[in-house]
Amino acid sequence: MSRPVLRVRKSGALVVAALTAFVGTVPFAGARWQLAPVLLIPLAVLVWAWRAGTDVHPDGLRVRALAGSTFVPWSRIIELAPDPRNRISALLNDGRALRLTGVTTGNLPVVLAAGGQTVNEPEDAAATGRTVNEPDDAAATGRTVNEQDDAG
């Protein structure tokens, strides 16, 4: 698979917070060897904050988690729907929903543009049942967007 056109990640503040928590637990865990496993908690948060996100490719989306990833081709995505907290989930043609880590209503237009997708008008969406169309030719290259970024 080719490199992603766009990488959407959680805020970089999570990485800084995890590093701070790790440094703060070192004296605590160093007091007794039985407390050493406590270091694994901020370390797991650090790895998750660094790795988790959504990679946008011209042919689909790769959603990354702490220990794995899922690739979904654009053809399997029926709809991209927001939840009450403005996070986006992809509704798939098999009836499942996949939460797109880091993708919000604020950065959704950038994600769609990078994937070469367009948004149907509400009347078209009702008629076709889709909110994502076939790819356009326009796509950004090699960008990273954080969760708080609005449109770029």
N, CA, C and O atoms as a GROMACS GRO file, in nm:
protein
  608
    1MET      N    1   0.084  -0.119   0.000
    1MET     CA    2   0.000   0.000   0.000
    1MET      C    3   0.088   0.124   0.000
    1MET      O    4   0.194   0.128   0.062
    2SER      N    5   0.041   0.223  -0.070
    2SER     CA    6   0.114   0.348  -0.081
    2SER      C    7   0.105   0.429   0.048
    2SER      O    8   0.026   0.399   0.137
    3ARG      N    9   0.186   0.531   0.054
    3ARG     CA   10   0.183   0.621   0.170
    3ARG      C   11   0.050   0.694   0.173
    3ARG      O   12  -0.007   0.723   0.068
    4PRO      N   13   0.001   0.725   0.293
    4PRO     CA   14  -0.125   0.798   0.300
    4PRO      C   15  -0.111   0.941   0.250
    4PRO      O   16  -0.005   1.003   0.263
    5VAL      N   17  -0.218   0.992   0.194
    5VAL     CA   18  -0.222   1.130   0.148
    5VAL      C   19  -0.234   1.224   0.268
    5VAL      O   20  -0.180   1.335   0.265
    6LEU      N   21  -0.303   1.179   0.371
    6LEU     CA   22  -0.327   1.261   0.491
    6LEU      C   23  -0.327   1.171   0.613
    6LEU      O   24  -0.382   1.060   0.609
    7ARG      N   25  -0.267   1.217   0.722
    7ARG     CA   26  -0.271   1.146   0.849
    7ARG      C   27  -0.345   1.234   0.949
    7ARG      O   28  -0.307   1.349   0.971
    8VAL      N   29  -0.451   1.180   1.009
    8VAL     CA   30  -0.527   1.253   1.110
    8VAL      C   31  -0.497   1.188   1.243
    8VAL      O   32  -0.520   1.069   1.260
    9ARG      N   33  -0.447   1.266   1.338
    9ARG     CA   34  -0.409   1.214   1.468
    9ARG      C   35  -0.476   1.291   1.580
    9ARG      O   36  -0.529   1.400   1.559
   10LYS      N   37  -0.473   1.232   1.699
   10LYS     CA   38  -0.517   1.301   1.819
   10LYS      C   39  -0.421   1.417   1.846
   10LYS      O   40  -0.316   1.427   1.781
   11SER      N   41  -0.456   1.501   1.938
   11SER     CA   42  -0.375   1.617   1.971
   11SER      C   43  -0.236   1.576   2.021
   11SER      O   44  -0.222   1.476   2.091
   12GLY      N   45  -0.136   1.653   1.985
   12GLY     CA   46   0.000   1.630   2.034
   12GLY      C   47   0.012   1.650   2.184
   12GLY      O   48   0.109   1.605   2.244
   13ALA      N   49  -0.084   1.718   2.243
   13ALA     CA   50  -0.083   1.737   2.388
   13ALA      C   51  -0.094   1.604   2.463
   13ALA      O   52  -0.046   1.592   2.575
   14LEU      N   53  -0.158   1.504   2.401
   14LEU     CA   54  -0.166   1.372   2.464
   14LEU      C   55  -0.029   1.308   2.477
   14LEU      O   56   0.000   1.243   2.577
   15VAL      N   57   0.056   1.325   2.377
   15VAL     CA   58   0.192   1.271   2.382
   15VAL      C   59   0.269   1.338   2.495
   15VAL      O   60   0.339   1.272   2.572
   16VAL      N   61   0.258   1.470   2.504
   16VAL     CA   62   0.327   1.545   2.609
   16VAL      C   63   0.275   1.502   2.747
   16VAL      O   64   0.354   1.485   2.840
   17ALA      N   65   0.144   1.487   2.762
   17ALA     CA   66   0.087   1.444   2.890
   17ALA      C   67   0.133   1.304   2.928
   17ALA      O   68   0.163   1.278   3.044
   18ALA      N   69   0.140   1.214   2.831
   18ALA     CA   70   0.185   1.078   2.859
   18ALA      C   71   0.332   1.076   2.899
   18ALA      O   72   0.371   1.003   2.991
   19LEU      N   73   0.415   1.155   2.832
   19LEU     CA   74   0.556   1.164   2.870
   19LEU      C   75   0.572   1.221   3.011
   19LEU      O   76   0.654   1.172   3.089
   20THR      N   77   0.494   1.323   3.042
   20THR     CA   78   0.497   1.383   3.175
   20THR      C   79   0.454   1.282   3.280
   20THR      O   80   0.517   1.272   3.386
   21ALA      N   81   0.349   1.207   3.252
   21ALA     CA   82   0.302   1.104   3.347
   21ALA      C   83   0.408   0.996   3.364
   21ALA      O   84   0.428   0.948   3.476
   22PHE      N   85   0.475   0.958   3.257
   22PHE     CA   86   0.580   0.856   3.266
   22PHE      C   87   0.693   0.903   3.356
   22PHE      O   88   0.738   0.831   3.444
   23VAL      N   89   0.740   1.026   3.331
   23VAL     CA   90   0.848   1.083   3.413
   23VAL      C   91   0.804   1.095   3.559
   23VAL      O   92   0.883   1.071   3.650
   24GLY      N   93   0.679   1.131   3.581
   24GLY     CA   94   0.628   1.144   3.717
   24GLY      C   95   0.614   1.012   3.790
   24GLY      O   96   0.621   1.009   3.913
   25THR      N   97   0.594   0.903   3.717
   25THR     CA   98   0.580   0.773   3.783
   25THR      C   99   0.713   0.704   3.808
   25THR      O  100   0.718   0.607   3.884
   26VAL      N  101   0.821   0.751   3.747
   26VAL     CA  102   0.952   0.687   3.766
   26VAL      C  103   0.993   0.686   3.914
   26VAL      O  104   1.031   0.580   3.963
   27PRO      N  105   0.987   0.798   3.987
   27PRO     CA  106   1.025   0.792   4.129
   27PRO      C  107   0.932   0.701   4.210
   27PRO      O  108   0.977   0.631   4.301
   28PHE      N  109   0.804   0.704   4.178
   28PHE     CA  110   0.708   0.619   4.248
   28PHE      C  111   0.739   0.472   4.223
   28PHE      O  112   0.744   0.393   4.316
   29ALA      N  113   0.759   0.436   4.096
   29ALA     CA  114   0.787   0.297   4.061
   29ALA      C  115   0.926   0.254   4.108
   29ALA      O  116   0.948   0.136   4.132
   30GLY      N  117   1.017   0.347   4.122
   30GLY     CA  118   1.151   0.313   4.168
   30GLY      C  119   1.160   0.291   4.318
   30GLY      O  120   1.260   0.239   4.366
   31ALA      N  121   1.058   0.328   4.393
   31ALA     CA  122   1.059   0.312   4.537
   31ALA      C  123   1.059   0.164   4.577
   31ALA      O  124   1.124   0.126   4.674
   32ARG      N  125   0.988   0.082   4.504
   32ARG     CA  126   0.980  -0.062   4.528
   32ARG      C  127   0.970  -0.132   4.395
   32ARG      O  128   0.902  -0.082   4.305
   33TRP      N  129   1.032  -0.244   4.378
   33TRP     CA  130   1.028  -0.317   4.252
   33TRP      C  131   0.887  -0.365   4.219
   33TRP      O  132   0.855  -0.382   4.102
   34GLN      N  133   0.803  -0.386   4.320
   34GLN     CA  134   0.665  -0.431   4.296
   34GLN      C  135   0.582  -0.323   4.226
   34GLN      O  136   0.480  -0.355   4.165
   35LEU      N  137   0.624  -0.199   4.234
   35LEU     CA  138   0.551  -0.089   4.172
   35LEU      C  139   0.595  -0.061   4.028
   35LEU      O  140   0.538   0.024   3.961
   36ALA      N  141   0.696  -0.132   3.981
   36ALA     CA  142   0.748  -0.110   3.845
   36ALA      C  143   0.641  -0.125   3.736
   36ALA      O  144   0.646  -0.049   3.639
   37PRO      N  145   0.545  -0.218   3.747
   37PRO     CA  146   0.442  -0.227   3.642
   37PRO      C  147   0.358  -0.101   3.623
   37PRO      O  148   0.293  -0.084   3.520
   38VAL      N  149   0.358  -0.012   3.722
   38VAL     CA  150   0.283   0.114   3.710
   38VAL      C  151   0.336   0.195   3.591
   38VAL      O  152   0.261   0.273   3.532
   39LEU      N  153   0.463   0.178   3.556
   39LEU     CA  154   0.521   0.249   3.442
   39LEU      C  155   0.455   0.210   3.311
   39LEU      O  156   0.460   0.286   3.214
   40LEU      N  157   0.393   0.093   3.306
   40LEU     CA  158   0.330   0.048   3.181
   40LEU      C  159   0.208   0.130   3.143
   40LEU      O  160   0.174   0.141   3.025
   41ILE      N  161   0.141   0.188   3.241
   41ILE     CA  162   0.019   0.265   3.212
   41ILE      C  163   0.050   0.390   3.130
   41ILE      O  164  -0.006   0.405   3.021
   42PRO      N  165   0.138   0.480   3.176
   42PRO     CA  166   0.167   0.597   3.091
   42PRO      C  167   0.239   0.558   2.962
   42PRO      O  168   0.226   0.627   2.861
   43LEU      N  169   0.314   0.448   2.964
   43LEU     CA  170   0.380   0.403   2.842
   43LEU      C  171   0.278   0.357   2.737
   43LEU      O  172   0.292   0.387   2.619
   44ALA      N  173   0.174   0.285   2.782
   44ALA     CA  174   0.067   0.243   2.689
   44ALA      C  175  -0.007   0.364   2.634
   44ALA      O  176  -0.041   0.367   2.515
   45VAL      N  177  -0.034   0.463   2.717
   45VAL     CA  178  -0.101   0.586   2.672
   45VAL      C  179  -0.012   0.659   2.570
   45VAL      O  180  -0.063   0.712   2.472
   46LEU      N  181   0.117   0.662   2.594
   46LEU     CA  182   0.211   0.727   2.502
   46LEU      C  183   0.209   0.659   2.366
   46LEU      O  184   0.202   0.726   2.263
   47VAL      N  185   0.216   0.526   2.364
   47VAL     CA  186   0.215   0.453   2.238
   47VAL      C  187   0.082   0.475   2.165
   47VAL      O  188   0.080   0.496   2.044
   48TRP      N  189  -0.028   0.471   2.240
   48TRP     CA  190  -0.160   0.492   2.178
   48TRP      C  191  -0.169   0.634   2.119
   48TRP      O  192  -0.215   0.650   2.006
   49ALA      N  193  -0.127   0.734   2.195
   49ALA     CA  194  -0.136   0.873   2.147
   49ALA      C  195  -0.048   0.894   2.023
   49ALA      O  196  -0.084   0.972   1.935
   50TRP      N  197   0.064   0.825   2.017
   50TRP     CA  198   0.155   0.839   1.903
   50TRP      C  199   0.100   0.768   1.780
   50TRP      O  200   0.114   0.818   1.668
   51ARG      N  201   0.038   0.651   1.800
   51ARG     CA  202   0.000   0.564   1.689
   51ARG      C  203  -0.144   0.583   1.641
   51ARG      O  204  -0.168   0.578   1.520
   52ALA      N  205  -0.238   0.604   1.730
   52ALA     CA  206  -0.381   0.604   1.695
   52ALA      C  207  -0.416   0.720   1.603
   52ALA      O  208  -0.367   0.831   1.620
   53GLY      N  209  -0.500   0.692   1.506
   53GLY     CA  210  -0.546   0.794   1.414
   53GLY      C  211  -0.603   0.732   1.289
   53GLY      O  212  -0.621   0.610   1.281
   54THR      N  213  -0.632   0.815   1.192
   54THR     CA  214  -0.688   0.770   1.065
   54THR      C  215  -0.597   0.818   0.953
   54THR      O  216  -0.564   0.936   0.943
   55ASP      N  217  -0.556   0.723   0.869
   55ASP     CA  218  -0.475   0.755   0.751
   55ASP      C  219  -0.566   0.754   0.630
   55ASP      O  220  -0.640   0.657   0.608
   56VAL      N  221  -0.561   0.860   0.551
   56VAL     CA  222  -0.645   0.873   0.432
   56VAL      C  223  -0.563   0.836   0.309
   56VAL      O  224  -0.457   0.895   0.284
   57HIS      N  225  -0.612   0.739   0.233
   57HIS     CA  226  -0.550   0.696   0.108
   57HIS      C  227  -0.649   0.725  -0.005
   57HIS      O  228  -0.768   0.739   0.021
   58PRO      N  229  -0.602   0.735  -0.128
   58PRO     CA  230  -0.696   0.756  -0.240
   58PRO      C  231  -0.798   0.643  -0.254
   58PRO      O  232  -0.909   0.665  -0.302
   59ASP      N  233  -0.761   0.522  -0.211
   59ASP     CA  234  -0.852   0.408  -0.227
   59ASP      C  235  -0.925   0.370  -0.099
   59ASP      O  236  -1.006   0.277  -0.102
   60GLY      N  237  -0.900   0.438   0.016
   60GLY     CA  238  -0.972   0.405   0.138
   60GLY      C  239  -0.914   0.471   0.261
   60GLY      O  240  -0.831   0.561   0.252
   61LEU      N  241  -0.960   0.424   0.377
   61LEU     CA  242  -0.916   0.477   0.506
   61LEU      C  243  -0.854   0.365   0.588
   61LEU      O  244  -0.903   0.252   0.587
   62ARG      N  245  -0.745   0.394   0.658
   62ARG     CA  246  -0.686   0.301   0.753
   62ARG      C  247  -0.701   0.363   0.892
   62ARG      O  248  -0.648   0.471   0.918
   63VAL      N  249  -0.774   0.294   0.980
   63VAL     CA  250  -0.795   0.340   1.116
   63VAL      C  251  -0.698   0.264   1.206
   63VAL      O  252  -0.704   0.141   1.214
   64ARG      N  253  -0.611   0.338   1.273
   64ARG     CA  254  -0.508   0.277   1.358
   64ARG      C  255  -0.546   0.289   1.505
   64ARG      O  256  -0.598   0.392   1.548
   65ALA      N  257  -0.518   0.182   1.580
   65ALA     CA  258  -0.542   0.180   1.724
   65ALA      C  259  -0.409   0.147   1.793
   65ALA      O  260  -0.304   0.152   1.730
   66LEU      N  261  -0.414   0.115   1.922
   66LEU     CA  262  -0.294   0.085   1.997
   66LEU      C  263  -0.218  -0.032   1.938
   66LEU      O  264  -0.096  -0.025   1.922
   67ALA      N  265  -0.288  -0.141   1.904
   67ALA     CA  266  -0.218  -0.264   1.863
   67ALA      C  267  -0.260  -0.316   1.727
   67ALA      O  268  -0.220  -0.426   1.690
   68GLY      N  269  -0.339  -0.244   1.652
   68GLY     CA  270  -0.380  -0.295   1.523
   68GLY      C  271  -0.435  -0.184   1.436
   68GLY      O  272  -0.437  -0.067   1.474
   69SER      N  273  -0.478  -0.225   1.316
   69SER     CA  274  -0.537  -0.127   1.226
   69SER      C  275  -0.638  -0.198   1.136
   69SER      O  276  -0.634  -0.319   1.117
   70THR      N  277  -0.728  -0.118   1.081
   70THR     CA  278  -0.831  -0.168   0.991
   70THR      C  279  -0.832  -0.081   0.866
   70THR      O  280  -0.834   0.041   0.875
   71PHE      N  281  -0.830  -0.146   0.749
   71PHE     CA  282  -0.839  -0.073   0.624
   71PHE      C  283  -0.979  -0.091   0.567
   71PHE      O  284  -1.030  -0.203   0.559
   72VAL      N  285  -1.042   0.021   0.527
   72VAL     CA  286  -1.175   0.017   0.467
   72VAL      C  287  -1.169   0.091   0.334
   72VAL      O  288  -1.138   0.210   0.330
   73PRO      N  289  -1.200   0.022   0.223
   73PRO     CA  290  -1.204   0.091   0.094
   73PRO      C  291  -1.321   0.190   0.090
   73PRO      O  292  -1.423   0.169   0.155
   74TRP      N  293  -1.305   0.297   0.013
   74TRP     CA  294  -1.412   0.397   0.001
   74TRP      C  295  -1.541   0.333  -0.048
   74TRP      O  296  -1.649   0.378  -0.011
   75SER      N  297  -1.531   0.229  -0.129
   75SER     CA  298  -1.651   0.165  -0.184
   75SER      C  299  -1.736   0.098  -0.078
   75SER      O  300  -1.855   0.075  -0.101
   76ARG      N  301  -1.680   0.065   0.038
   76ARG     CA  302  -1.756   0.002   0.147
   76ARG      C  303  -1.820   0.104   0.239
   76ARG      O  304  -1.902   0.068   0.323
   77ILE      N  305  -1.784   0.232   0.226
   77ILE     CA  306  -1.837   0.336   0.315
   77ILE      C  307  -1.965   0.392   0.254
   77ILE      O  308  -1.964   0.448   0.145
   78ILE      N  309  -2.075   0.377   0.329
   78ILE     CA  310  -2.205   0.428   0.284
   78ILE      C  311  -2.224   0.572   0.329
   78ILE      O  312  -2.276   0.656   0.255
   79GLU      N  313  -2.180   0.600   0.452
   79GLU     CA  314  -2.206   0.732   0.509
   79GLU      C  315  -2.100   0.763   0.614
   79GLU      O  316  -2.050   0.673   0.682
   80LEU      N  317  -2.067   0.890   0.627
   80LEU     CA  318  -1.983   0.939   0.735
   80LEU      C  319  -2.073   1.021   0.826
   80LEU      O  320  -2.124   1.125   0.784
   81ALA      N  321  -2.092   0.975   0.950
   81ALA     CA  322  -2.191   1.035   1.038
   81ALA      C  323  -2.127   1.087   1.167
   81ALA      O  324  -2.043   1.018   1.226
   82PRO      N  325  -2.165   1.208   1.211
   82PRO     CA  326  -2.113   1.262   1.337
   82PRO      C  327  -2.193   1.209   1.457
   82PRO      O  328  -2.309   1.170   1.443
   83ASP      N  329  -2.129   1.208   1.574
   83ASP     CA  330  -2.199   1.177   1.698
   83ASP      C  331  -2.217   1.309   1.775
   83ASP      O  332  -2.173   1.413   1.727
   84PRO      N  333  -2.280   1.307   1.892
   84PRO     CA  334  -2.303   1.433   1.965
   84PRO      C  335  -2.175   1.507   2.005
   84PRO      O  336  -2.180   1.627   2.031
   85ARG      N  337  -2.061   1.437   2.009
   85ARG     CA  338  -1.935   1.502   2.045
   85ARG      C  339  -1.855   1.543   1.921
   85ARG      O  340  -1.736   1.572   1.931
   86ASN      N  341  -1.920   1.547   1.803
   86ASN     CA  342  -1.859   1.587   1.675
   86ASN      C  343  -1.750   1.492   1.626
   86ASN      O  344  -1.670   1.530   1.541
   87ARG      N  345  -1.747   1.369   1.676
   87ARG     CA  346  -1.657   1.267   1.623
   87ARG      C  347  -1.727   1.199   1.507
   87ARG      O  348  -1.850   1.191   1.505
   88ILE      N  349  -1.651   1.149   1.412
   88ILE     CA  350  -1.708   1.091   1.290
   88ILE      C  351  -1.693   0.939   1.291
   88ILE      O  352  -1.588   0.885   1.328
   89SER      N  353  -1.801   0.871   1.251
   89SER     CA  354  -1.799   0.726   1.231
   89SER      C  355  -1.833   0.697   1.086
   89SER      O  356  -1.914   0.768   1.025
   90ALA      N  357  -1.772   0.593   1.031
   90ALA     CA  358  -1.802   0.548   0.896
   90ALA      C  359  -1.903   0.435   0.906
   90ALA      O  360  -1.877   0.333   0.971
   91LEU      N  361  -2.018   0.452   0.844
   91LEU     CA  362  -2.118   0.347   0.838
   91LEU      C  363  -2.089   0.264   0.714
   91LEU      O  364  -2.087   0.316   0.602
   92LEU      N  365  -2.066   0.134   0.734
   92LEU     CA  366  -2.022   0.047   0.626
   92LEU      C  367  -2.139  -0.026   0.562
   92LEU      O  368  -2.248  -0.034   0.619
   93ASN      N  369  -2.117  -0.080   0.442
   93ASN     CA  370  -2.224  -0.145   0.367
   93ASN      C  371  -2.268  -0.277   0.429
   93ASN      O  372  -2.369  -0.334   0.385
   94ASP      N  373  -2.197  -0.329   0.530
   94ASP     CA  374  -2.241  -0.450   0.599
   94ASP      C  375  -2.317  -0.418   0.727
   94ASP      O  376  -2.348  -0.509   0.804
   95GLY      N  377  -2.348  -0.290   0.752
   95GLY     CA  378  -2.426  -0.249   0.867
   95GLY      C  379  -2.343  -0.211   0.989
   95GLY      O  380  -2.399  -0.162   1.087
   96ARG      N  381  -2.213  -0.231   0.986
   96ARG     CA  382  -2.128  -0.194   1.099
   96ARG      C  383  -2.090  -0.047   1.092
   96ARG      O  384  -2.097   0.016   0.987
   97ALA      N  385  -2.050   0.006   1.207
   97ALA     CA  386  -2.000   0.143   1.216
   97ALA      C  387  -1.857   0.138   1.267
   97ALA      O  388  -1.826   0.060   1.358
   98LEU      N  389  -1.771   0.218   1.209
   98LEU     CA  390  -1.630   0.223   1.247
   98LEU      C  391  -1.596   0.366   1.283
   98LEU      O  392  -1.605   0.456   1.199
   99ARG      N  393  -1.556   0.388   1.408
   99ARG     CA  394  -1.519   0.522   1.454
   99ARG      C  395  -1.386   0.560   1.393
   99ARG      O  396  -1.289   0.485   1.402
  100LEU      N  397  -1.379   0.676   1.331
  100LEU     CA  398  -1.257   0.725   1.268
  100LEU      C  399  -1.179   0.809   1.369
  100LEU      O  400  -1.214   0.924   1.395
  101THR      N  401  -1.076   0.750   1.426
  101THR     CA  402  -0.998   0.815   1.531
  101THR      C  403  -0.938   0.946   1.482
  101THR      O  404  -0.870   0.950   1.379
  102GLY      N  405  -0.964   1.053   1.556
  102GLY     CA  406  -0.908   1.184   1.524
  102GLY      C  407  -0.990   1.265   1.426
  102GLY      O  408  -0.968   1.386   1.413
  103VAL      N  409  -1.084   1.202   1.354
  103VAL     CA  410  -1.164   1.275   1.255
  103VAL      C  411  -1.284   1.336   1.325
  103VAL      O  412  -1.360   1.267   1.394
  104THR      N  413  -1.301   1.467   1.306
  104THR     CA  414  -1.414   1.539   1.366
  104THR      C  415  -1.490   1.612   1.255
  104THR      O  416  -1.447   1.613   1.139
  105THR      N  417  -1.602   1.674   1.291
  105THR     CA  418  -1.677   1.750   1.192
  105THR      C  419  -1.594   1.868   1.141
  105THR      O  420  -1.614   1.913   1.028
  106GLY      N  421  -1.501   1.918   1.222
  106GLY     CA  422  -1.417   2.030   1.180
  106GLY      C  423  -1.315   1.994   1.074
  106GLY      O  424  -1.286   2.076   0.987
  107ASN      N  425  -1.259   1.872   1.079
  107ASN     CA  426  -1.158   1.836   0.980
  107ASN      C  427  -1.209   1.737   0.876
  107ASN      O  428  -1.131   1.690   0.793
  108LEU      N  429  -1.338   1.705   0.877
  108LEU     CA  430  -1.396   1.613   0.779
  108LEU      C  431  -1.380   1.661   0.635
  108LEU      O  432  -1.346   1.581   0.548
  109PRO      N  433  -1.402   1.790   0.605
  109PRO     CA  434  -1.382   1.835   0.466
  109PRO      C  435  -1.240   1.810   0.415
  109PRO      O  436  -1.220   1.778   0.298
  110VAL      N  437  -1.141   1.826   0.502
  110VAL     CA  438  -1.002   1.802   0.463
  110VAL      C  439  -0.980   1.653   0.435
  110VAL      O  440  -0.911   1.617   0.340
  111VAL      N  441  -1.039   1.568   0.519
  111VAL     CA  442  -1.028   1.422   0.501
  111VAL      C  443  -1.091   1.381   0.368
  111VAL      O  444  -1.031   1.304   0.293
  112LEU      N  445  -1.210   1.431   0.340
  112LEU     CA  446  -1.278   1.397   0.214
  112LEU      C  447  -1.200   1.446   0.093
  112LEU      O  448  -1.189   1.375  -0.007
  113ALA      N  449  -1.147   1.568   0.101
  113ALA     CA  450  -1.070   1.622  -0.010
  113ALA      C  451  -0.943   1.540  -0.034
  113ALA      O  452  -0.906   1.513  -0.148
  114ALA      N  453  -0.877   1.501   0.074
  114ALA     CA  454  -0.754   1.422   0.062
  114ALA      C  455  -0.781   1.286   0.002
  114ALA      O  456  -0.697   1.231  -0.070
  115GLY      N  457  -0.899   1.230   0.031
  115GLY     CA  458  -0.936   1.101  -0.024
  115GLY      C  459  -0.998   1.110  -0.163
  115GLY      O  460  -1.031   1.009  -0.224
  116GLY      N  461  -1.013   1.233  -0.211
  116GLY     CA  462  -1.073   1.252  -0.343
  116GLY      C  463  -1.222   1.227  -0.343
  116GLY      O  464  -1.278   1.188  -0.446
  117GLN      N  465  -1.287   1.249  -0.231
  117GLN     CA  466  -1.431   1.225  -0.218
  117GLN      C  467  -1.506   1.357  -0.216
  117GLN      O  468  -1.451   1.462  -0.183
  118THR      N  469  -1.633   1.352  -0.254
  118THR     CA  470  -1.720   1.469  -0.248
  118THR      C  471  -1.839   1.437  -0.161
  118THR      O  472  -1.872   1.321  -0.138
  119VAL      N  473  -1.905   1.542  -0.113
  119VAL     CA  474  -2.024   1.526  -0.031
  119VAL      C  475  -2.146   1.549  -0.117
  119VAL      O  476  -2.155   1.649  -0.189
  120ASN      N  477  -2.241   1.456  -0.111
  120ASN     CA  478  -2.367   1.473  -0.184
  120ASN      C  479  -2.452   1.580  -0.118
  120ASN      O  480  -2.442   1.602   0.002
  121GLU      N  481  -2.533   1.646  -0.198
  121GLU     CA  482  -2.633   1.738  -0.144
  121GLU      C  483  -2.737   1.654  -0.070
  121GLU      O  484  -2.753   1.536  -0.101
  122PRO      N  485  -2.808   1.712   0.029
  122PRO     CA  486  -2.906   1.634   0.106
  122PRO      C  487  -3.009   1.562   0.019
  122PRO      O  488  -3.048   1.450   0.052
  123GLU      N  489  -3.056   1.624  -0.092
  123GLU     CA  490  -3.154   1.556  -0.176
  123GLU      C  491  -3.091   1.436  -0.245
  123GLU      O  492  -3.155   1.331  -0.258
  124ASP      N  493  -2.965   1.450  -0.289
  124ASP     CA  494  -2.895   1.339  -0.352
  124ASP      C  495  -2.870   1.227  -0.253
  124ASP      O  496  -2.882   1.110  -0.287
  125ALA      N  497  -2.834   1.263  -0.129
  125ALA     CA  498  -2.804   1.162  -0.028
  125ALA      C  499  -2.929   1.080   0.003
  125ALA      O  500  -2.920   0.958   0.022
  126ALA      N  501  -3.044   1.144   0.007
  126ALA     CA  502  -3.167   1.071   0.034
  126ALA      C  503  -3.201   0.978  -0.082
  126ALA      O  504  -3.251   0.867  -0.061
  127ALA      N  505  -3.174   1.021  -0.204
  127ALA     CA  506  -3.206   0.940  -0.320
  127ALA      C  507  -3.111   0.822  -0.336
  127ALA      O  508  -3.153   0.712  -0.372
  128THR      N  509  -2.982   0.844  -0.309
  128THR     CA  510  -2.884   0.738  -0.330
  128THR      C  511  -2.846   0.663  -0.204
  128THR      O  512  -2.794   0.552  -0.212
  129GLY      N  513  -2.873   0.722  -0.087
  129GLY     CA  514  -2.834   0.659   0.038
  129GLY      C  515  -2.687   0.673   0.069
  129GLY      O  516  -2.636   0.607   0.160
  130ARG      N  517  -2.616   0.758  -0.006
  130ARG     CA  518  -2.473   0.776   0.015
  130ARG      C  519  -2.442   0.923   0.042
  130ARG      O  520  -2.508   1.013  -0.010
  131THR      N  521  -2.340   0.946   0.125
  131THR     CA  522  -2.290   1.082   0.143
  131THR      C  523  -2.149   1.095   0.088
  131THR      O  524  -2.094   1.205   0.086
  132VAL      N  525  -2.091   0.986   0.043
  132VAL     CA  526  -1.957   0.989  -0.014
  132VAL      C  527  -1.966   0.936  -0.155
  132VAL      O  528  -2.018   0.827  -0.178
  133ASN      N  529  -1.914   1.013  -0.252
  133ASN     CA  530  -1.917   0.972  -0.393
  133ASN      C  531  -1.785   0.913  -0.434
  133ASN      O  532  -1.694   0.897  -0.353
  134GLU      N  533  -1.775   0.879  -0.560
  134GLU     CA  534  -1.651   0.828  -0.616
  134GLU      C  535  -1.544   0.936  -0.612
  134GLU      O  536  -1.578   1.054  -0.604
  135PRO      N  537  -1.416   0.898  -0.617
  135PRO     CA  538  -1.307   0.994  -0.602
  135PRO      C  539  -1.304   1.103  -0.709
  135PRO      O  540  -1.339   1.079  -0.825
  136ASP      N  541  -1.261   1.221  -0.668
  136ASP     CA  542  -1.228   1.329  -0.761
  136ASP      C  543  -1.079   1.320  -0.789
  136ASP      O  544  -1.009   1.236  -0.732
  137ASP      N  545  -1.030   1.405  -0.877
  137ASP     CA  546  -0.888   1.404  -0.907
  137ASP      C  547  -0.806   1.484  -0.806
  137ASP      O  548  -0.686   1.461  -0.793
  138ALA      N  549  -0.869   1.578  -0.735
  138ALA     CA  550  -0.795   1.665  -0.644
  138ALA      C  551  -0.767   1.593  -0.513
  138ALA      O  552  -0.858   1.533  -0.455
  139ALA      N  553  -0.644   1.598  -0.465
  139ALA     CA  554  -0.609   1.540  -0.334
  139ALA      C  555  -0.486   1.610  -0.281
  139ALA      O  556  -0.395   1.646  -0.357
  140ALA      N  557  -0.483   1.631  -0.149
  140ALA     CA  558  -0.365   1.690  -0.085
  140ALA      C  559  -0.258   1.582  -0.076
  140ALA      O  560  -0.286   1.464  -0.098
  141THR      N  561  -0.135   1.620  -0.043
  141THR     CA  562  -0.028   1.521  -0.035
  141THR      C  563   0.046   1.532   0.096
  141THR      O  564   0.090   1.640   0.136
  142GLY      N  565   0.061   1.418   0.164
  142GLY     CA  566   0.147   1.403   0.280
  142GLY      C  567   0.122   1.494   0.398
  142GLY      O  568   0.218   1.531   0.465
  143ARG      N  569  -0.001   1.532   0.428
  143ARG     CA  570  -0.030   1.623   0.538
  143ARG      C  571  -0.068   1.545   0.662
  143ARG      O  572  -0.109   1.430   0.654
  144THR      N  573  -0.053   1.610   0.777
  144THR     CA  574  -0.100   1.555   0.903
  144THR      C  575  -0.192   1.659   0.966
  144THR      O  576  -0.159   1.777   0.973
  145VAL      N  577  -0.308   1.612   1.010
  145VAL     CA  578  -0.407   1.700   1.072
  145VAL      C  579  -0.433   1.648   1.212
  145VAL      O  580  -0.453   1.528   1.232
  146ASN      N  581  -0.432   1.738   1.311
  146ASN     CA  582  -0.467   1.699   1.446
  146ASN      C  583  -0.615   1.715   1.468
  146ASN      O  584  -0.683   1.784   1.392
  147GLU      N  585  -0.666   1.650   1.570
  147GLU     CA  586  -0.809   1.645   1.596
  147GLU      C  587  -0.870   1.785   1.611
  147GLU      O  588  -0.984   1.806   1.570
  148GLN      N  589  -0.797   1.881   1.668
  148GLN     CA  590  -0.853   2.014   1.688
  148GLN      C  591  -0.854   2.099   1.564
  148GLN      O  592  -0.927   2.198   1.558
  149ASP      N  593  -0.773   2.062   1.464
  149ASP     CA  594  -0.766   2.144   1.343
  149ASP      C  595  -0.904   2.152   1.279
  149ASP      O  596  -0.973   2.051   1.267
  150ASP      N  597  -0.942   2.271   1.237
  150ASP     CA  598  -1.073   2.287   1.175
  150ASP      C  599  -1.069   2.244   1.031
  150ASP      O  600  -1.114   2.134   0.998
  151ALA      N  601  -1.015   2.325   0.946
  151ALA     CA  602  -1.015   2.290   0.804
  151ALA      C  603  -0.873   2.287   0.750
  151ALA      O  604  -0.854   2.303   0.629
  152GLY      N  605  -0.778   2.267   0.829
  152GLY     CA  606  -0.643   2.260   0.774
  152GLY      C  607  -0.548   2.318   0.868
  152GLY      O  608  -0.428   2.321   0.840
   0.00000   0.00000   0.00000
